[in-house]
């Protein structure tokens, strides 16, 4: 039976912070098969009436390692 695919999202205003998040996650996983990665820059607001600011969003589709 195929392993289930999972999705993980990372988001921050600074590219270096997104990189740190992804590296920490990969260290935690130890092993995974990355199927697809997508990066977008979007405008977000903390609250409905706040102004927006750019944010980097990286989405990773992956298969976790097979459990024994």
BABA-547314 format. One record per atom (N, C-alpha, C, CB): residue number from 1; atom name; x, y, z. Coordinates in Angstrom, 3 decimals. Glycine has a CB too. Layout:
node seq NUM atom CA u X v Y w Z $
...
//
This chain:
node seq 1 atom N u 0.844 v -1.175 w 0.000 $
node seq 1 atom CA u 0.000 v 0.000 w 0.000 $
node seq 1 atom C u 0.895 v 1.246 w 0.000 $
node seq 1 atom CB u -0.963 v -0.006 w 1.225 $
node seq 2 atom N u 0.578 v 2.259 w -0.830 $
node seq 2 atom CA u 1.408 v 3.463 w -0.871 $
node seq 2 atom C u 1.328 v 4.234 w 0.446 $
node seq 2 atom CB u 0.980 v 4.366 w -2.035 $
node seq 3 atom N u 2.437 v 4.867 w 0.769 $
node seq 3 atom CA u 2.457 v 5.690 w 1.976 $
node seq 3 atom C u 1.641 v 6.961 w 1.745 $
node seq 3 atom CB u 3.913 v 6.041 w 2.380 $
node seq 4 atom N u 1.002 v 7.482 w 2.789 $
node seq 4 atom CA u 0.228 v 8.711 w 2.611 $
node seq 4 atom C u 1.149 v 9.915 w 2.413 $
node seq 4 atom CB u -0.692 v 8.943 w 3.819 $
node seq 5 atom N u 0.749 v 10.802 w 1.526 $
node seq 5 atom CA u 1.513 v 12.016 w 1.302 $
node seq 5 atom C u 1.084 v 13.035 w 2.351 $
node seq 5 atom CB u 1.303 v 12.566 w -0.149 $
node seq 6 atom N u 2.041 v 13.822 w 2.820 $
node seq 6 atom CA u 1.761 v 14.846 w 3.811 $
node seq 6 atom C u 2.192 v 16.200 w 3.269 $
node seq 6 atom CB u 2.474 v 14.535 w 5.145 $
node seq 7 atom N u 1.679 v 17.259 w 3.900 $
node seq 7 atom CA u 2.004 v 18.625 w 3.490 $
node seq 7 atom C u 2.498 v 19.393 w 4.717 $
node seq 7 atom CB u 0.763 v 19.336 w 2.842 $
node seq 8 atom N u 3.554 v 20.155 w 4.528 $
node seq 8 atom CA u 4.089 v 21.000 w 5.594 $
node seq 8 atom C u 4.281 v 22.395 w 5.022 $
node seq 8 atom CB u 5.438 v 20.429 w 6.169 $
node seq 9 atom N u 3.860 v 23.419 w 5.788 $
node seq 9 atom CA u 3.991 v 24.802 w 5.330 $
node seq 9 atom C u 4.889 v 25.582 w 6.289 $
node seq 9 atom CB u 2.599 v 25.478 w 5.216 $
node seq 10 atom N u 5.693 v 26.462 w 5.713 $
node seq 10 atom CA u 6.575 v 27.339 w 6.462 $
node seq 10 atom C u 6.283 v 28.767 w 6.032 $
node seq 10 atom CB u 8.077 v 26.971 w 6.237 $
node seq 11 atom N u 6.285 v 29.703 w 6.999 $
node seq 11 atom CA u 5.927 v 31.069 w 6.647 $
node seq 11 atom C u 6.674 v 32.057 w 7.544 $
node seq 11 atom CB u 4.403 v 31.277 w 6.762 $
node seq 12 atom N u 7.224 v 33.095 w 6.931 $
node seq 12 atom CA u 7.872 v 34.175 w 7.675 $
node seq 12 atom C u 8.094 v 35.333 w 6.711 $
node seq 12 atom CB u 9.229 v 33.701 w 8.322 $
node seq 13 atom N u 8.468 v 36.472 w 7.268 $
node seq 13 atom CA u 8.749 v 37.640 w 6.427 $
node seq 13 atom C u 10.193 v 37.648 w 5.933 $
node seq 13 atom CB u 8.461 v 38.927 w 7.199 $
node seq 14 atom N u 11.054 v 36.832 w 6.550 $
node seq 14 atom CA u 12.471 v 36.807 w 6.194 $
node seq 14 atom C u 12.855 v 35.449 w 5.621 $
node seq 14 atom CB u 13.342 v 37.133 w 7.418 $
node seq 15 atom N u 13.553 v 35.487 w 4.489 $
node seq 15 atom CA u 13.976 v 34.238 w 3.839 $
node seq 15 atom C u 14.864 v 33.404 w 4.753 $
node seq 15 atom CB u 14.718 v 34.542 w 2.535 $
node seq 16 atom N u 15.758 v 34.044 w 5.505 $
node seq 16 atom CA u 16.651 v 33.321 w 6.403 $
node seq 16 atom C u 15.893 v 32.561 w 7.481 $
node seq 16 atom CB u 17.626 v 34.278 w 7.047 $
node seq 17 atom N u 14.796 v 33.130 w 7.959 $
node seq 17 atom CA u 13.986 v 32.456 w 8.977 $
node seq 17 atom C u 13.262 v 31.239 w 8.392 $
node seq 17 atom CB u 12.966 v 33.438 w 9.583 $
node seq 18 atom N u 12.765 v 31.372 w 7.177 $
node seq 18 atom CA u 12.120 v 30.230 w 6.518 $
node seq 18 atom C u 13.138 v 29.113 w 6.324 $
node seq 18 atom CB u 11.502 v 30.649 w 5.151 $
node seq 19 atom N u 14.342 v 29.475 w 5.919 $
node seq 19 atom CA u 15.409 v 28.492 w 5.741 $
node seq 19 atom C u 15.713 v 27.765 w 7.054 $
node seq 19 atom CB u 16.679 v 29.176 w 5.208 $
node seq 20 atom N u 15.794 v 28.507 w 8.162 $
node seq 20 atom CA u 16.040 v 27.893 w 9.476 $
node seq 20 atom C u 14.918 v 26.920 w 9.841 $
node seq 20 atom CB u 16.172 v 28.981 w 10.565 $
node seq 21 atom N u 13.670 v 27.325 w 9.581 $
node seq 21 atom CA u 12.524 v 26.464 w 9.885 $
node seq 21 atom C u 12.595 v 25.155 w 9.096 $
node seq 21 atom CB u 11.208 v 27.196 w 9.574 $
node seq 22 atom N u 12.883 v 25.279 w 7.801 $
node seq 22 atom CA u 12.948 v 24.089 w 6.945 $
node seq 22 atom C u 14.098 v 23.178 w 7.375 $
node seq 22 atom CB u 13.117 v 24.496 w 5.463 $
node seq 23 atom N u 15.271 v 23.757 w 7.654 $
node seq 23 atom CA u 16.417 v 22.947 w 8.074 $
node seq 23 atom C u 16.142 v 22.227 w 9.385 $
node seq 23 atom CB u 17.659 v 23.818 w 8.214 $
node seq 24 atom N u 15.509 v 22.907 w 10.343 $
node seq 24 atom CA u 15.172 v 22.270 w 11.626 $
node seq 24 atom C u 14.187 v 21.127 w 11.410 $
node seq 24 atom CB u 14.578 v 23.304 w 12.611 $
node seq 25 atom N u 13.217 v 21.333 w 10.540 $
node seq 25 atom CA u 12.224 v 20.295 w 10.246 $
node seq 25 atom C u 12.891 v 19.085 w 9.584 $
node seq 25 atom CB u 11.106 v 20.857 w 9.332 $
node seq 26 atom N u 13.786 v 19.336 w 8.621 $
node seq 26 atom CA u 14.482 v 18.232 w 7.955 $
node seq 26 atom C u 15.367 v 17.471 w 8.941 $
node seq 26 atom CB u 15.328 v 18.760 w 6.784 $
node seq 27 atom N u 16.028 v 18.183 w 9.852 $
node seq 27 atom CA u 16.833 v 17.510 w 10.880 $
node seq 27 atom C u 15.953 v 16.631 w 11.759 $
node seq 27 atom CB u 17.585 v 18.541 w 11.747 $
node seq 28 atom N u 14.760 v 17.111 w 12.091 $
node seq 28 atom CA u 13.830 v 16.362 w 12.928 $
node seq 28 atom C u 13.346 v 15.093 w 12.217 $
node seq 28 atom CB u 12.635 v 17.245 w 13.311 $
node seq 29 atom N u 13.052 v 15.222 w 10.915 $
node seq 29 atom CA u 12.540 v 14.073 w 10.147 $
node seq 29 atom C u 13.584 v 12.987 w 9.944 $
node seq 29 atom CB u 12.033 v 14.536 w 8.798 $
node seq 30 atom N u 14.828 v 13.365 w 9.777 $
node seq 30 atom CA u 15.932 v 12.459 w 9.449 $
node seq 30 atom C u 15.843 v 11.953 w 8.016 $
node seq 30 atom CB u 15.947 v 11.279 w 10.411 $
node seq 31 atom N u 14.637 v 11.580 w 7.578 $
node seq 31 atom CA u 14.478 v 11.018 w 6.242 $
node seq 31 atom C u 13.058 v 11.269 w 5.748 $
node seq 31 atom CB u 14.799 v 9.505 w 6.237 $
node seq 32 atom N u 12.940 v 11.616 w 4.480 $
node seq 32 atom CA u 11.633 v 11.780 w 3.841 $
node seq 32 atom C u 11.859 v 11.898 w 2.340 $
node seq 32 atom CB u 10.868 v 13.037 w 4.402 $
node seq 33 atom N u 10.834 v 11.621 w 1.587 $
node seq 33 atom CA u 10.888 v 11.798 w 0.142 $
node seq 33 atom C u 10.113 v 13.052 w -0.203 $
node seq 33 atom CB u 10.318 v 10.558 w -0.613 $
node seq 34 atom N u 10.824 v 14.078 w -0.682 $
node seq 34 atom CA u 10.181 v 15.329 w -1.064 $
node seq 34 atom C u 9.589 v 15.130 w -2.458 $
node seq 34 atom CB u 11.195 v 16.537 w -1.032 $
node seq 35 atom N u 8.289 v 15.328 w -2.571 $
node seq 35 atom CA u 7.603 v 15.153 w -3.850 $
node seq 35 atom C u 7.582 v 16.469 w -4.618 $
node seq 35 atom CB u 6.165 v 14.635 w -3.633 $
node seq 36 atom N u 7.282 v 17.559 w -3.912 $
node seq 36 atom CA u 7.146 v 18.851 w -4.572 $
node seq 36 atom C u 7.345 v 19.951 w -3.543 $
node seq 36 atom CB u 5.764 v 18.984 w -5.266 $
node seq 37 atom N u 7.940 v 21.084 w -3.981 $
node seq 37 atom CA u 8.048 v 22.281 w -3.144 $
node seq 37 atom C u 7.548 v 23.462 w -3.954 $
node seq 37 atom CB u 9.520 v 22.515 w -2.653 $
node seq 38 atom N u 6.848 v 24.359 w -3.288 $
node seq 38 atom CA u 6.329 v 25.549 w -3.956 $
node seq 38 atom C u 6.568 v 26.748 w -3.045 $
node seq 38 atom CB u 4.806 v 25.394 w -4.299 $
node seq 39 atom N u 7.073 v 27.826 w -3.607 $
node seq 39 atom CA u 7.331 v 29.041 w -2.846 $
node seq 39 atom C u 6.546 v 30.187 w -3.452 $
node seq 39 atom CB u 8.839 v 29.369 w -2.813 $
node seq 40 atom N u 5.859 v 30.947 w -2.600 $
node seq 40 atom CA u 5.133 v 32.136 w -3.050 $
node seq 40 atom C u 5.392 v 33.270 w -2.076 $
node seq 40 atom CB u 3.608 v 31.854 w -3.173 $
node seq 41 atom N u 5.247 v 34.478 w -2.563 $
node seq 41 atom CA u 5.274 v 35.664 w -1.707 $
node seq 41 atom C u 3.872 v 36.243 w -1.766 $
node seq 41 atom CB u 6.376 v 36.724 w -2.165 $
node seq 42 atom N u 3.289 v 36.466 w -0.597 $
node seq 42 atom CA u 1.919 v 36.946 w -0.532 $
node seq 42 atom C u 1.828 v 38.071 w 0.489 $
node seq 42 atom CB u 0.947 v 35.799 w -0.175 $
node seq 43 atom N u 0.762 v 38.821 w 0.448 $
node seq 43 atom CA u 0.522 v 39.883 w 1.425 $
node seq 43 atom C u -0.417 v 39.354 w 2.497 $
node seq 43 atom CB u -0.071 v 41.155 w 0.746 $
node seq 44 atom N u -0.029 v 39.528 w 3.760 $
node seq 44 atom CA u -0.883 v 39.078 w 4.851 $
node seq 44 atom C u -1.076 v 40.208 w 5.860 $
node seq 44 atom CB u -0.280 v 37.830 w 5.538 $
node seq 45 atom N u -2.104 v 40.071 w 6.675 $
node seq 45 atom CA u -2.365 v 41.006 w 7.771 $
node seq 45 atom C u -2.581 v 40.193 w 9.036 $
node seq 45 atom CB u -3.604 v 41.923 w 7.469 $
node seq 46 atom N u -2.081 v 40.686 w 10.159 $
node seq 46 atom CA u -2.260 v 39.985 w 11.435 $
node seq 46 atom C u -3.720 v 39.987 w 11.870 $
node seq 46 atom CB u -1.392 v 40.625 w 12.522 $
node seq 47 atom N u -4.402 v 41.117 w 11.679 $
node seq 47 atom CA u -5.801 v 41.273 w 12.076 $
node seq 47 atom C u -6.580 v 41.835 w 10.891 $
node seq 47 atom CB u -5.936 v 42.205 w 13.330 $
node seq 48 atom N u -7.899 v 41.667 w 10.871 $
node seq 48 atom CA u -8.691 v 42.093 w 9.717 $
node seq 48 atom C u -8.483 v 43.537 w 9.278 $
node seq 48 atom CB u -10.116 v 41.897 w 10.018 $
node seq 49 atom N u -8.289 v 44.475 w 10.179 $
node seq 49 atom CA u -8.167 v 45.881 w 9.789 $
node seq 49 atom C u -6.729 v 46.374 w 9.744 $
node seq 49 atom CB u -8.950 v 46.736 w 10.736 $
node seq 50 atom N u -5.765 v 45.491 w 9.951 $
node seq 50 atom CA u -4.351 v 45.864 w 9.875 $
node seq 50 atom C u -3.914 v 46.005 w 8.425 $
node seq 50 atom CB u -3.475 v 44.824 w 10.595 $
node seq 51 atom N u -2.843 v 46.738 w 8.215 $
node seq 51 atom CA u -2.240 v 46.800 w 6.897 $
node seq 51 atom C u -1.541 v 45.481 w 6.592 $
node seq 51 atom CB u -1.250 v 47.978 w 6.801 $
node seq 52 atom N u -1.272 v 45.255 w 5.330 $
node seq 52 atom CA u -0.623 v 44.003 w 4.931 $
node seq 52 atom C u 0.884 v 44.210 w 4.791 $
node seq 52 atom CB u -1.220 v 43.478 w 3.603 $
node seq 53 atom N u 1.596 v 43.093 w 4.823 $
node seq 53 atom CA u 3.034 v 43.099 w 4.596 $
node seq 53 atom C u 3.389 v 41.813 w 3.861 $
node seq 53 atom CB u 3.832 v 43.228 w 5.943 $
node seq 54 atom N u 4.508 v 41.824 w 3.118 $
node seq 54 atom CA u 4.873 v 40.634 w 2.357 $
node seq 54 atom C u 5.310 v 39.492 w 3.265 $
node seq 54 atom CB u 5.980 v 40.961 w 1.374 $
node seq 55 atom N u 4.976 v 38.295 w 2.862 $
node seq 55 atom CA u 5.325 v 37.102 w 3.620 $
node seq 55 atom C u 5.702 v 35.988 w 2.641 $
node seq 55 atom CB u 4.146 v 36.661 w 4.544 $
node seq 56 atom N u 6.752 v 35.250 w 2.982 $
node seq 56 atom CA u 7.206 v 34.122 w 2.161 $
node seq 56 atom C u 6.547 v 32.857 w 2.696 $
node seq 56 atom CB u 8.776 v 33.991 w 2.173 $
node seq 57 atom N u 5.938 v 32.102 w 1.798 $
node seq 57 atom CA u 5.288 v 30.853 w 2.175 $
node seq 57 atom C u 5.888 v 29.728 w 1.334 $
node seq 57 atom CB u 3.736 v 30.938 w 1.981 $
node seq 58 atom N u 6.426 v 28.714 w 2.006 $
node seq 58 atom CA u 6.973 v 27.544 w 1.320 $
node seq 58 atom C u 6.113 v 26.345 w 1.708 $
node seq 58 atom CB u 8.492 v 27.308 w 1.689 $
node seq 59 atom N u 5.588 v 25.658 w 0.702 $
node seq 59 atom CA u 4.775 v 24.457 w 0.928 $
node seq 59 atom C u 5.556 v 23.253 w 0.418 $
node seq 59 atom CB u 3.376 v 24.565 w 0.216 $
node seq 60 atom N u 5.620 v 22.217 w 1.259 $
node seq 60 atom CA u 6.370 v 21.001 w 0.916 $
node seq 60 atom C u 5.407 v 19.816 w 0.949 $
node seq 60 atom CB u 7.577 v 20.772 w 1.904 $
node seq 61 atom N u 5.323 v 19.092 w -0.151 $
node seq 61 atom CA u 4.567 v 17.836 w -0.201 $
node seq 61 atom C u 5.596 v 16.725 w -0.071 $
node seq 61 atom CB u 3.709 v 17.697 w -1.542 $
node seq 62 atom N u 5.375 v 15.801 w 0.864 $
node seq 62 atom CA u 6.389 v 14.786 w 1.119 $
node seq 62 atom C u 5.758 v 13.470 w 1.581 $
node seq 62 atom CB u 7.384 v 15.287 w 2.166 $
node seq 63 atom N u 6.545 v 12.421 w 1.475 $
node seq 63 atom CA u 6.188 v 11.112 w 2.029 $
node seq 63 atom C u 7.131 v 10.854 w 3.183 $
node seq 63 atom CB u 6.273 v 9.962 w 0.947 $
node seq 64 atom N u 6.585 v 10.608 w 4.382 $
node seq 64 atom CA u 7.457 v 10.309 w 5.520 $
node seq 64 atom C u 8.129 v 8.960 w 5.327 $
node seq 64 atom CB u 6.661 v 10.325 w 6.839 $
node seq 65 atom N u 9.178 v 8.702 w 6.091 $
node seq 65 atom CA u 9.839 v 7.402 w 5.970 $
node seq 65 atom C u 8.890 v 6.273 w 6.364 $
node seq 65 atom CB u 11.106 v 7.359 w 6.842 $
node seq 66 atom N u 9.093 v 5.129 w 5.752 $
node seq 66 atom CA u 8.260 v 3.969 w 6.071 $
node seq 66 atom C u 8.531 v 3.532 w 7.498 $
node seq 66 atom CB u 8.523 v 2.804 w 5.084 $
node seq 67 atom N u 7.454 v 3.241 w 8.240 $
node seq 67 atom CA u 7.645 v 2.742 w 9.608 $
node seq 67 atom C u 7.868 v 1.241 w 9.553 $
node seq 67 atom CB u 6.422 v 3.087 w 10.517 $
node seq 68 atom N u 8.724 v 0.764 w 10.413 $
node seq 68 atom CA u 9.063 v -0.667 w 10.434 $
node seq 68 atom C u 8.164 v -1.430 w 11.368 $
node seq 68 atom CB u 10.510 v -0.871 w 10.841 $
//
